[in-house]
Amino acid sequence: MVSSGFAARFLSLSRIFLVAMAATGENANAGGAQDVLESGLDDARYKAACPEYQHYAIFPHRPLSEGPLALPYQRPSLPCRTFTSPLVEKVIDDVTSRMVDKDLARLFENAFPNTLDTTVRWHVDRTQKSTKAKHHMAGSSNGAWEGPQSFIVTGDINAEWLRDSTNQLAQYQALAPKDKKIEMLILGAINTQAEYVIESPYCNAFQPPPPSNIAPTSNGQHDTVHPAFEPTQVFECKYELDSLAHFLALGNQFYANTKSTAFLTKRWYTALETLLVVLEEQLEPTFNETTGKFERNEYTFQRSTAVSSETLGLGGVGNPLNGGTGLIRSAFRPSDDATILGFFIPANAMMAVELKRTAEIVGAVGKVELRKVLLARASSIEKGVWEHGVVSHKRYGEVFAFEVDGYGSHILMDDANLPSLLSLPLLGFVDVSDKIYQNTRKMILEKSGNPYYLTGNGFSAIGGPHIGLQHAWPMSRLVQSMTSDDDEEISDSLKAVLKTSKLGLIHESINVERIADYTRSWFAWANSVFAQTVLDIAARKPHLIFGKDAEPYRIE
């Protein structure tokens, strides 16, 4: 016999769940939320009934867009969102109300806020003080985990990648001067990344911060890594040079938009010092330049796997690299695949740019000597890219190589993940009109020039070894749009990505022969790149999305 108390609790929970599902499902209004107050439910009980977005994202939800694709509305209901901002809603309204293509408008409506809606797993601003956080910081005189903190997950994996989180937040940086909440969110993200870099500078993905009291998860792999790391704080420890460059980029973008130096804390300077030590260690060649003897690299990685791109050969060191190049080794690419030749050119280009930008910031606050150190390292890397990363191709002329070893060997290809050769102008390394870049761009956007430029009956774009030889990444077509001045190329790329986004979100990769075959329905980084692409076109080529003679739109 069921007790009346149990029945009452069951009915109460059922009511909460049904209201939550109604607000996120077919009964959602155009604003995406049902008024919780009208339902008589408090916010905490409503949140407890919110569906996991990983499951929610694989099903289409109403209302559908008014375009021919009838794209679903994929935003969670208001109480189920992980972070909200009226200014974000205003940008969505400002942009979508002017867009001619209603399907494209719906995709922007879903994608632009996706990071805020779904991936801010934990955030505290500088005014919030919890006893749990104090417990973790008790007795810590070094300032660890103090101030605003933000844990931004990549999407369907409960971990933060330095690279992903920086790119996920990029489209909100321009909003920070006008929205204190967003400013604190990004400042918190910088502070959290600084803690990660201090803790394990060779690692790429991290567990929830200890003060969050969110349980860590395992990646299910068996890795042997040096330097050793603490698995309760690190999700994966693949050394990727661009991860450290993205840590710098997050602060540099914040400063460029806000002119705030609030992130220049003792902990941030410690993280910067730690980063510089890594650069120094990864500058070393495989063999001593004086004696010729093998010298084991500070970082080694071996994984128990049958997939060669998931581990490093030669005892976890990788292929030999020459000295005197000025280039910095990267054991893995931004796709999390192992490099073949460890001098990965896109990451070196990005690091050179971000070091120079950081140098100007620290110089502005009187750190003259540190500025000199940063500029010297940036100059050395940049020189190395131009001297060793540019090679002659018999068909395309001088081009940037993807990877080199300093001995003369090089790999010609490009991968969809950022930084890439295609994205060099977006990184700020070259102007889009640069002759060598244009040669490279032509090469990597042709099947005959790039083995990972994948074409099929359904989709064509740059892919990479991470997913396989039939799956191209929509992200690469978006980067293609942002590095083009050709209206037809930009429009074609947008249409191609739109066609593959039947669930109203940008996927990680698409089978080029069958677009219904995709990976990851919830991949926040890709959604952010789409949003950034639309905003770029709205500013540079407004007629392509707003109609003839349209005025540019910029977040100002």
C-alpha positions as CSV (number, residue, x, y, z in Angstrom):
1,M,0.0,0.0,0.0
2,V,1.4,3.4,-1.0
3,S,1.4,6.0,1.9
4,S,-0.4,9.3,1.4
5,G,2.9,11.1,2.1
6,F,4.7,9.2,-0.6
7,A,1.9,9.9,-3.1
8,A,2.0,13.6,-2.3
9,R,5.7,13.8,-2.8
10,F,5.4,11.8,-6.1
11,L,2.7,14.2,-7.4
12,S,4.8,17.2,-6.4
13,L,7.9,16.0,-8.2
14,S,5.9,15.0,-11.2
15,R,4.4,18.4,-11.4
16,I,7.9,20.0,-11.2
17,F,9.2,17.7,-14.0
18,L,6.2,18.3,-16.3
19,V,6.5,22.1,-15.9
20,A,10.2,22.0,-16.6
21,M,9.7,19.8,-19.7
22,A,6.9,22.1,-20.9
23,A,9.1,25.1,-20.6
24,T,11.9,23.5,-22.5
25,G,9.8,21.6,-25.0
26,E,6.9,22.1,-27.4
27,N,5.1,24.6,-25.3
28,A,8.0,27.0,-25.0
29,N,7.2,30.5,-26.2
30,A,9.5,32.4,-28.5
31,G,11.4,33.7,-25.5
32,G,12.2,30.2,-24.5
33,A,10.8,30.2,-21.0
34,Q,7.6,29.7,-19.1
35,D,7.1,32.0,-16.1
36,V,8.2,29.9,-13.1
37,L,6.4,32.2,-10.7
38,E,3.1,31.5,-12.5
39,S,3.6,27.8,-12.0
40,G,3.9,28.3,-8.2
41,L,7.3,26.6,-8.1
42,D,10.5,28.0,-6.5
43,D,13.6,28.3,-8.6
44,A,15.6,25.6,-6.8
45,R,12.9,22.9,-7.2
46,Y,12.5,23.9,-10.9
47,K,16.2,23.5,-11.5
48,A,16.2,20.1,-10.0
49,A,13.8,19.0,-12.7
50,C,15.8,20.4,-15.6
51,P,16.7,17.7,-18.2
52,E,20.4,17.1,-18.9
53,Y,21.2,19.2,-21.9
54,Q,23.3,16.4,-23.4
55,H,20.1,14.4,-23.8
56,Y,17.9,17.5,-24.5
57,A,20.1,18.5,-27.5
58,I,19.6,15.3,-29.5
59,F,15.9,16.0,-29.9
60,P,14.2,18.9,-31.8
61,H,12.0,21.3,-29.8
62,R,9.4,23.8,-30.7
63,P,8.7,26.4,-31.8
64,L,10.3,25.7,-35.2
65,S,11.8,28.4,-37.4
66,E,9.7,29.8,-40.2
67,G,12.3,29.0,-42.9
68,P,12.2,25.9,-45.2
69,L,14.4,23.9,-42.8
70,A,12.1,24.5,-39.8
71,L,14.9,24.4,-37.3
72,P,14.1,23.7,-33.7
73,Y,14.5,26.0,-30.7
74,Q,17.2,24.4,-28.6
75,R,17.7,26.7,-25.7
76,P,16.8,25.4,-22.3
77,S,14.1,27.2,-20.4
78,L,15.2,30.3,-18.4
79,P,15.5,28.6,-15.0
80,C,17.5,25.7,-16.6
81,R,20.1,28.0,-18.1
82,T,23.5,28.1,-16.4
83,F,24.0,31.9,-16.8
84,T,21.8,34.7,-18.0
85,S,22.3,38.2,-19.3
86,P,19.7,40.7,-20.6
87,L,22.4,42.1,-22.9
88,V,22.9,38.8,-24.6
89,E,19.2,38.6,-25.2
90,K,19.3,42.1,-26.7
91,V,22.1,41.1,-29.1
92,I,20.1,38.0,-30.2
93,D,17.1,40.2,-30.9
94,D,19.1,42.9,-32.6
95,V,20.7,40.4,-35.0
96,T,17.9,37.9,-35.7
97,S,15.3,40.6,-36.2
98,R,17.3,41.9,-39.2
99,M,18.2,38.5,-40.7
100,V,16.5,37.6,-43.9
101,D,17.0,33.8,-43.6
102,K,14.8,32.7,-40.7
103,D,16.6,29.4,-40.4
104,L,20.0,31.1,-40.1
105,A,18.4,33.4,-37.5
106,R,17.2,30.4,-35.5
107,L,20.7,28.9,-35.6
108,F,22.2,32.1,-34.3
109,E,19.5,32.3,-31.7
110,N,20.5,28.9,-30.4
111,A,24.3,29.1,-30.9
112,F,25.2,32.6,-29.7
113,P,24.1,32.0,-26.1
114,N,24.9,28.3,-26.0
115,T,28.0,28.6,-23.8
116,L,26.1,30.7,-21.2
117,D,22.9,28.7,-21.5
118,T,24.6,25.3,-20.9
119,T,28.3,25.2,-19.9
120,V,28.8,27.5,-16.9
121,R,29.0,24.6,-14.5
122,W,30.2,26.8,-11.6
123,H,30.8,30.5,-11.1
124,V,31.3,32.7,-8.1
125,D,31.9,36.4,-8.3
126,R,34.1,38.5,-6.0
127,T,31.1,39.4,-3.7
128,Q,30.2,35.7,-3.1
129,K,31.9,33.9,-0.2
130,S,31.0,30.4,0.7
131,T,32.1,28.4,3.7
132,K,33.0,25.6,1.4
133,A,35.3,27.8,-0.7
134,K,36.8,29.2,2.5
135,H,37.6,25.6,3.6
136,H,39.6,25.0,0.5
137,M,41.5,28.2,0.8
138,A,42.1,28.1,4.5
139,G,45.7,28.6,5.4
140,S,46.6,29.4,1.8
141,S,48.6,32.6,1.8
142,N,49.3,32.4,-1.9
143,G,45.8,33.5,-3.0
144,A,44.8,30.3,-4.7
145,W,41.2,30.2,-5.8
146,E,40.5,33.7,-4.5
147,G,38.4,36.3,-6.3
148,P,35.9,35.5,-9.1
149,Q,36.1,31.9,-10.5
150,S,34.3,30.3,-13.5
151,F,34.3,26.6,-14.5
152,I,33.3,26.4,-18.2
153,V,32.8,22.9,-19.6
154,T,33.2,22.0,-23.2
155,G,29.7,20.7,-23.5
156,D,29.0,17.0,-23.3
157,I,32.2,16.3,-21.3
158,N,32.2,17.5,-17.7
159,A,35.7,19.1,-18.0
160,E,37.3,22.4,-19.1
161,W,39.7,22.6,-21.9
162,L,41.8,25.8,-21.8
163,R,41.4,26.2,-25.6
164,D,37.7,25.5,-25.8
165,S,36.7,27.7,-22.9
166,T,38.6,30.7,-24.3
167,N,36.9,30.3,-27.7
168,Q,33.6,29.6,-26.1
169,L,33.7,33.0,-24.3
170,A,35.1,35.0,-27.1
171,Q,31.9,36.4,-28.5
172,Y,30.9,37.8,-25.1
173,Q,34.1,39.7,-24.5
174,A,32.7,42.8,-26.3
175,L,29.8,42.7,-23.9
176,A,31.9,42.8,-20.7
177,P,32.2,46.7,-20.6
178,K,28.4,47.0,-20.4
179,D,27.5,44.0,-18.3
180,K,29.1,43.5,-14.9
181,K,27.9,39.9,-14.7
182,I,29.7,39.0,-17.9
183,E,32.8,40.9,-16.9
184,M,32.9,38.9,-13.6
185,L,32.2,35.6,-15.5
186,I,35.2,36.2,-17.8
187,L,37.4,37.5,-15.0
188,G,36.5,34.3,-13.1
189,A,37.4,32.2,-16.2
190,I,40.9,33.9,-16.4
191,N,41.4,33.3,-12.6
192,T,40.4,29.7,-12.9
193,Q,42.6,29.1,-15.9
194,A,45.5,30.6,-14.0
195,E,45.0,28.1,-11.3
196,Y,45.0,25.3,-13.8
197,V,48.2,26.5,-15.5
198,I,50.0,26.8,-12.1
199,E,48.8,23.3,-11.1
200,S,49.6,21.4,-14.3
201,P,51.0,23.6,-17.1
202,Y,51.5,20.6,-19.4
203,C,47.8,19.6,-19.3
204,N,45.0,20.5,-21.6
205,A,41.8,19.6,-19.8
206,F,40.8,20.0,-16.2
207,Q,38.4,18.7,-13.5
208,P,36.0,21.0,-11.6
209,P,37.8,23.4,-9.2
210,P,38.2,22.0,-5.7
211,P,36.1,24.9,-4.2
212,S,33.2,24.0,-6.4
213,N,32.6,20.6,-4.7
214,I,31.7,19.2,-8.1
215,A,32.9,15.6,-8.3
216,P,35.7,14.9,-10.8
217,T,35.2,12.3,-13.5
218,S,37.6,9.9,-15.2
219,N,38.4,9.9,-18.9
220,G,38.7,6.1,-18.9
221,Q,42.2,6.1,-20.3
222,H,45.4,4.6,-19.0
223,D,48.1,7.2,-19.4
224,T,51.7,7.4,-18.3
225,V,52.7,11.0,-18.2
226,H,55.7,13.0,-17.0
227,P,55.5,15.4,-15.1
228,A,53.0,13.5,-13.0
229,F,49.6,15.1,-12.4
230,E,46.8,14.9,-9.8
231,P,43.8,13.1,-11.5
232,T,41.3,14.7,-9.2
233,Q,42.3,18.1,-10.7
234,V,43.3,17.1,-14.3
235,F,41.0,15.4,-16.7
236,E,43.6,14.8,-19.4
237,C,47.2,15.8,-19.7
238,K,48.1,16.2,-23.4
239,Y,50.7,18.9,-23.8
240,E,49.4,21.3,-26.4
241,L,51.2,24.6,-26.9
242,D,48.1,26.3,-28.1
243,S,46.4,25.6,-24.7
244,L,48.9,27.9,-23.0
245,A,48.5,30.5,-25.8
246,H,44.7,30.4,-25.2
247,F,45.3,31.1,-21.5
248,L,47.1,34.3,-22.6
249,A,44.5,35.1,-25.2
250,L,41.6,35.0,-22.7
251,G,43.3,37.8,-20.7
252,N,44.4,39.7,-23.7
253,Q,40.9,39.8,-25.2
254,F,39.5,40.8,-21.8
255,Y,41.9,43.7,-21.6
256,A,41.3,44.8,-25.2
257,N,37.6,45.1,-24.5
258,T,37.5,46.4,-20.9
259,K,41.0,48.0,-20.3
260,S,40.7,46.3,-16.9
261,T,43.8,44.9,-15.3
262,A,41.9,43.2,-12.5
263,F,43.2,39.8,-13.8
264,L,46.8,40.8,-13.2
265,T,46.9,39.2,-9.8
266,K,49.7,37.5,-8.0
267,R,48.3,34.1,-9.2
268,W,48.2,35.3,-12.8
269,Y,51.8,36.4,-12.7
270,T,52.7,33.0,-11.2
271,A,50.9,31.3,-14.1
272,L,52.7,33.4,-16.6
273,E,56.0,32.6,-15.0
274,T,55.1,28.9,-15.1
275,L,54.2,29.2,-18.8
276,L,57.5,30.8,-19.6
277,V,59.3,27.9,-17.9
278,V,57.4,25.4,-20.1
279,L,58.4,27.4,-23.3
280,E,62.0,27.3,-22.2
281,E,61.9,23.5,-21.5
282,Q,60.1,22.8,-24.9
283,L,62.6,24.9,-26.8
284,E,65.2,22.2,-26.1
285,P,66.2,19.8,-29.0
286,T,66.1,16.1,-28.8
287,F,69.9,15.8,-28.9
288,N,72.4,18.0,-27.0
289,E,73.8,20.5,-29.5
290,T,77.3,20.2,-28.0
291,T,77.6,16.5,-27.3
292,G,75.1,15.0,-29.7
293,K,73.7,12.8,-26.9
294,F,70.0,12.1,-26.4
295,E,68.3,14.2,-23.7
296,R,64.9,13.1,-22.6
297,N,62.3,15.8,-22.9
298,E,60.7,17.1,-19.7
299,Y,57.3,16.0,-21.1
300,T,56.5,12.4,-22.1
301,F,53.2,10.8,-22.8
302,Q,52.2,7.2,-23.4
303,R,48.6,5.9,-23.6
304,S,47.5,2.3,-23.7
305,T,45.7,2.5,-27.1
306,A,45.5,1.0,-30.6
307,V,45.0,4.5,-32.1
308,S,48.4,5.9,-33.1
309,S,47.3,9.5,-33.0
310,E,46.4,9.1,-29.3
311,T,49.9,8.6,-28.0
312,L,53.6,9.6,-28.6
313,G,56.1,7.1,-30.1
314,L,59.7,6.5,-29.1
315,G,58.9,6.0,-25.4
316,G,56.5,8.9,-25.2
317,V,58.9,11.5,-26.6
318,G,57.9,11.7,-30.2
319,N,60.0,12.2,-33.3
320,P,63.4,14.0,-32.9
321,L,63.5,17.8,-33.2
322,N,66.5,20.0,-34.1
323,G,67.9,22.8,-32.0
324,G,68.4,26.5,-32.8
325,T,65.0,27.0,-34.5
326,G,63.4,29.3,-32.0
327,L,60.3,27.2,-32.3
328,I,58.5,25.6,-29.3
329,R,57.6,21.9,-29.3
330,S,53.9,20.9,-29.1
331,A,53.4,17.2,-28.3
332,F,49.7,17.3,-29.4
333,R,47.6,19.4,-31.8
334,P,44.4,21.3,-30.8
335,S,42.4,18.3,-32.1
336,D,44.1,16.4,-29.2
337,D,45.9,14.2,-31.8
338,A,49.6,13.7,-31.5
339,T,51.9,15.8,-33.6
340,I,54.0,13.9,-36.1
341,L,56.7,16.6,-36.2
342,G,56.6,18.5,-32.9
343,F,57.1,22.0,-34.2
344,F,53.4,22.7,-34.8
345,I,53.3,26.0,-36.8
346,P,49.8,27.3,-36.0
347,A,50.4,27.1,-32.3
348,N,53.8,28.7,-32.5
349,A,52.2,31.6,-34.6
350,M,49.5,32.0,-32.0
351,M,51.9,32.0,-29.1
352,A,54.1,34.7,-30.8
353,V,51.1,36.9,-31.2
354,E,49.7,36.4,-27.7
355,L,53.1,36.9,-26.0
356,K,53.4,40.3,-27.8
357,R,49.9,41.3,-26.7
358,T,50.6,40.3,-23.1
359,A,53.9,42.2,-23.2
360,E,52.0,45.4,-24.0
361,I,49.6,44.9,-21.1
362,V,52.3,44.2,-18.5
363,G,54.3,47.1,-19.9
364,A,51.3,49.4,-19.4
365,V,51.3,48.6,-15.7
366,G,55.0,49.3,-15.4
367,K,56.5,45.7,-15.7
368,V,59.2,46.9,-18.1
369,E,61.6,44.0,-17.7
370,L,58.9,41.4,-18.0
371,R,57.7,43.1,-21.1
372,K,61.2,42.8,-22.6
373,V,61.3,39.1,-21.7
374,L,57.9,38.4,-23.4
375,L,58.8,40.4,-26.5
376,A,62.1,38.6,-26.9
377,R,60.5,35.2,-26.7
378,A,57.8,36.3,-29.1
379,S,60.3,37.6,-31.6
380,S,62.3,34.3,-31.4
381,I,59.2,32.2,-32.1
382,E,58.0,34.5,-34.9
383,K,61.4,34.4,-36.6
384,G,61.4,30.6,-36.3
385,V,58.0,30.4,-38.0
386,W,59.2,32.4,-41.0
387,E,62.5,30.7,-41.2
388,H,61.5,27.1,-40.7
389,G,57.7,27.1,-41.2
390,V,57.7,28.4,-44.7
391,V,58.5,25.9,-47.5
392,S,58.4,25.9,-51.2
393,H,55.7,23.9,-53.0
394,K,56.1,23.0,-56.7
395,R,52.5,23.9,-57.4
396,Y,51.4,26.5,-54.9
397,G,54.7,28.3,-54.3
398,E,55.8,29.4,-50.8
399,V,53.4,28.1,-48.2
400,F,53.2,27.6,-44.5
401,A,53.9,24.0,-43.4
402,F,51.6,22.5,-40.8
403,E,54.4,20.9,-38.8
404,V,58.2,20.9,-39.1
405,D,61.1,19.3,-37.3
406,G,63.9,21.8,-37.8
407,Y,65.9,19.3,-39.9
408,G,64.1,20.2,-43.1
409,S,61.2,17.7,-42.9
410,H,57.7,19.1,-43.0
411,I,54.1,18.1,-43.3
412,L,51.7,19.9,-45.6
413,M,48.1,19.7,-44.5
414,D,45.6,21.5,-42.3
415,D,43.2,20.4,-39.6
416,A,39.8,21.9,-38.8
417,N,40.7,22.7,-35.1
418,L,41.9,26.1,-34.1
419,P,44.6,27.3,-34.3
420,S,45.0,26.2,-37.9
421,L,46.8,27.4,-40.9
422,L,43.5,28.6,-42.3
423,S,43.0,30.8,-39.2
424,L,46.4,32.6,-39.2
425,P,44.8,36.0,-40.0
426,L,42.2,35.5,-37.3
427,L,45.1,34.9,-34.9
428,G,46.7,38.1,-35.9
429,F,49.8,36.5,-37.3
430,V,49.4,37.7,-40.9
431,D,47.1,39.8,-42.9
432,V,44.6,37.9,-45.0
433,S,46.2,39.4,-48.1
434,D,49.6,38.1,-47.3
435,K,50.9,36.2,-50.4
436,I,52.3,33.2,-48.5
437,Y,49.0,32.9,-46.6
438,Q,47.0,33.1,-49.8
439,N,49.1,30.4,-51.3
440,T,48.6,28.3,-48.2
441,R,44.9,29.0,-48.2
442,K,44.5,27.8,-51.8
443,M,46.5,24.7,-51.0
444,I,44.6,23.6,-47.9
445,L,41.1,24.2,-49.4
446,E,41.8,21.8,-52.3
447,K,41.7,18.0,-52.1
448,S,44.9,17.9,-54.2
449,G,46.7,20.1,-51.7
450,N,45.4,19.0,-48.3
451,P,44.8,15.3,-47.6
452,Y,42.3,16.2,-45.0
453,Y,40.1,18.4,-47.2
454,L,37.2,16.0,-47.4
455,T,34.5,16.2,-50.1
456,G,31.3,14.3,-50.6
457,N,27.7,14.4,-51.8
458,G,26.5,16.0,-48.6
459,F,29.3,18.3,-47.3
460,S,32.8,19.5,-48.0
461,A,35.2,21.0,-45.5
462,I,38.5,20.4,-43.8
463,G,38.5,17.5,-41.3
464,G,41.4,15.8,-39.6
465,P,42.5,12.4,-38.2
466,H,40.6,12.9,-34.9
467,I,37.3,11.6,-36.2
468,G,38.4,9.9,-39.4
469,L,38.5,10.2,-43.2
470,Q,34.8,10.7,-43.9
471,H,33.9,13.4,-41.3
472,A,34.6,17.0,-42.0
473,W,34.2,19.8,-39.4
474,P,31.7,22.6,-40.0
475,M,34.0,24.8,-37.9
476,S,36.5,24.9,-40.8
477,R,33.8,26.2,-43.2
478,L,33.1,29.0,-40.7
479,V,36.8,29.9,-40.5
480,Q,36.8,29.9,-44.3
481,S,34.0,32.5,-44.2
482,M,35.8,34.7,-41.8
483,T,39.0,34.7,-43.8
484,S,37.3,35.4,-47.1
485,D,36.3,38.7,-48.8
486,D,34.4,36.9,-51.6
487,D,30.6,37.1,-51.2
488,E,29.9,33.9,-53.0
489,E,32.4,31.9,-50.9
490,I,31.1,33.3,-47.7
491,S,27.4,32.6,-48.6
492,D,28.2,29.1,-49.8
493,S,30.0,28.3,-46.6
494,L,27.2,29.6,-44.5
495,K,24.6,27.6,-46.5
496,A,26.7,24.5,-46.2
497,V,26.9,24.7,-42.4
498,L,23.3,25.6,-42.1
499,K,22.3,22.5,-44.1
500,T,24.2,20.2,-41.7
501,S,22.5,21.8,-38.6
502,K,19.1,20.1,-38.7
503,L,19.0,20.0,-34.9
504,G,19.5,23.7,-34.6
505,L,23.1,23.5,-33.3
506,I,26.6,23.1,-34.8
507,H,28.0,19.6,-34.7
508,E,31.6,18.7,-34.2
509,S,31.9,16.8,-37.5
510,I,29.7,15.6,-40.4
511,N,29.9,12.6,-42.6
512,V,30.5,14.2,-46.0
513,E,28.3,11.6,-47.8
514,R,25.5,11.5,-45.3
515,I,24.9,14.6,-43.2
516,A,22.6,12.8,-40.8
517,D,25.7,11.0,-39.5
518,Y,27.4,13.5,-37.2
519,T,29.4,13.6,-34.0
520,R,28.4,15.5,-30.8
521,S,25.0,17.2,-30.8
522,W,26.3,19.5,-28.0
523,F,29.7,21.1,-28.8
524,A,29.8,24.6,-27.4
525,W,33.0,25.6,-29.0
526,A,31.6,25.1,-32.5
527,N,28.4,27.0,-31.6
528,S,30.6,29.9,-30.5
529,V,32.5,29.9,-33.7
530,F,29.3,30.0,-35.7
531,A,28.1,33.0,-33.6
532,Q,31.4,34.7,-34.1
533,T,31.1,34.1,-37.9
534,V,27.6,35.7,-38.1
535,L,28.8,38.7,-36.1
536,D,31.8,39.0,-38.4
537,I,29.6,39.0,-41.5
538,A,27.2,41.4,-39.8
539,A,30.1,43.9,-39.5
540,R,31.9,43.3,-42.8
541,K,29.3,42.0,-45.2
542,P,25.9,42.9,-43.7
543,H,24.1,42.6,-47.0
544,L,24.8,38.9,-47.1
545,I,22.6,38.3,-44.0
546,F,20.5,41.4,-43.6
547,G,19.6,42.2,-47.2
548,K,20.6,44.8,-49.8
549,D,22.0,48.1,-48.6
550,A,21.9,46.9,-45.0
551,E,23.9,48.9,-42.4
552,P,26.7,47.0,-40.5
553,Y,26.0,45.7,-37.1
554,R,28.6,45.7,-34.4
555,I,28.5,45.1,-30.7
556,E,29.6,48.5,-29.3
